[in-house]
Amino acid sequence: MTQPIAKIIILLSLSLSILFLETGCSTLKNKLAKESKKGSEQGTKPTTKTAGPSTPKFMLPALNDAQQKQALEAKRDYRKALEFLKDGKNKRALTMLKSITSRYPKLSGPWINQGIIHINLNRLPEAEKTFNKALSIYPDNPYALNMLGIVHRELGQFEKAKNNYEKALKIDKHYAKAHLNLGILADLYLRDLPLALKHFKRYQALQKTKEKRVSGWIKDIKRRIKANKA
């Protein structure tokens, strides 16, 4: 994983993670659809990127009393850990997040941010474990599912990645980054052009302003589908 992508993942995780902690289910944020694609046609073929969590539209479940109490108690330490993460102090952030999860086991957000750090440090098996832990606390978290999909893709487990993206979209069909990641997975790794086209189109439909690079990918996929039928 490249440094720019790692930085994007960190920054995209901040605001949402704080928000979810305060509402009871903090999570990472945009590990950013860091999925681009490799290809010879610059600007037309995607280069390898993957999209972490953009803000989905689904409603988080109400917190029970125990979760509310833990969220309030952990708030200050969690903010500090996220500041360390933002500043690239991964080891200090990881130490604090581990402390938080040991004291406040009912919160999923600190587990997700640990996963982000493991991705930054290229520790994919550890990232997989921590995202799964977050999902054991809150199974219907589309952010965690999207991130787990990214990890599975990087590990070469493409069907697992697909399943996780699809689960995220079943929870929130408007989750743009999951559409983008699934489109990239389908194009580059599964070689399923119709599936890629479907999700790139859906991603574009959810944007306020169409992304030029994705428009290029859509055009290229249509050309390849047409060529395959010839």
Protein Blocks (a to p, Z undefined) as FASTA:
>chain_A
ZZklmmmmmmmmmmmmmmmmmnopacdddeojabccddfbghkaccdddddddddfbdcd
dddfklmmmmmmmmmmmmmmmmmmmnopamlmmmmmmmmmmmmmmbmklmmmmmmmmmmn
opaklmmmmmmmmmmmmmmlmklmmmmmmmmmmnopaklmmmmmmmmmmmmmmlmklmmm
mmmmmmmmnopaklmmmmmmmmmmmpmbdcfklmmmmmmmmmmmmmmmZZ
